[in-house]
Amino acid sequence: MRIARSLTVFAFAVTAFSGSAVALASPSAEQAPCGFFVENNYAKYNHCGAADRITIRVRWYGGLGGTADRCVGKGVTNLERQDSVGDRFISNAYYLRDGC
């Protein structure tokens, strides 16, 4: 009887845990928050507005501090480019204006 109860509790725990793992999957543009957010340690920006393209200002922290303007389209944009080590230090990004 104890073994059956233990197996039931274990099965419930595994089911609950696996359900939460699915919830941690990468959000689609509809699920992601509008604006700047961090997902799996990657800086991203989700443009939810009406304009096809907008200009955002990206801010870095630390020794690479500063800002730069970038053009992004609708949906989620990964702000960390593969060729730029400095992009690992992005601390914020925010809307500046419609168009690029």
Disulfide bonds with the S-S distance in Angstrom:
Cys34-Cys48 2.13
Cys71-Cys100 1.76
